[in-house]
């Protein structure tokens, strides 16, 4: 399996391209909950999400190994599409992204803005089929959203930065879609801070990872999940990422109402634009903290901040700010 040297090599490759994102906190939230909570704000990352790390590392790794592609393809309904488009542009490589037509409008537009051709497909299965066929052509390289070792290494640099900046973290939380961010986070954390728990969080409406961990085999969602967490709408985790997810200390499944609650509150307290996929992790933090009597120090990876109008309207349809966070 991958190790910390792989993460460090990824960090060296992408340092000149990506942003070392800030760690922020809310003194008011810490006071209310009685614990120290730090947020690694990947919403400030290139393309507004951690995905830039994995895509950039993968292309840089290919060039480092003298296999620069003539064309890059990818399939995604979320931030990975933007990440590949942005990264391909950095290295002067044309790209095609296959996206389901129900993808976030702002993410479709952002992907196109990098000069990338976007092929909108009626279903995710069609997008997946098209990218597989395209990747078989000579000189074409497929960068999957999570099930790729160099993608995982790139994503792991977020936790690598965070844990080298803040010491003695009791637990680190990250959202789970396909498991790339969590896999990289696990590798970095086990090496830098072995006593720190690594905890995954996913929507209850898209809980294929939790089901997979309970059954011991990869379980696939039968239909496209209905959740505001578009960054966690994956149909199933990958065979590579699943091996890392098995090593997690816990996996929490979050209801949509709690996801909306924390999207509103984190946006208010941190003064940041935060995706529901990122915000849902705070509900897991609260549930985890409620089990502990002693004061804890936790890190939350805010995975992204790209929200379209449709999602924004759903988030603010009901006011949750009249009920402040408590344990």
Secondary structure, DSSP 8 states (H G I E B T S, - for coil): ---HHHHHHHHHHHTTTS----EE--HHHHHHHTSEEEEEEGGGSGGGBTHHHHHHHHHHHHHHTT---SEEEEE-SSHHHHHHHHHHHHTT-EEEEEEETTS-HHHHHHHHHTT-EEEEESSHHHHHHHHHHHHTSTTEEE--SSSSHHHHHHHHHHHHHHHHHS---SEEEEE-SSSHHHHHHHHHHHHH-TTSEEEEEEEGGG-HHHHHHHHTS----SS----S-GGG--S---HHHHHHHTT-SEEEEE-HHHHHHHHHHHHHHH-S---HHHHTHHHHHHHHHTT--S--EEEEEE-B----HHHHHHHTSS--TTS----
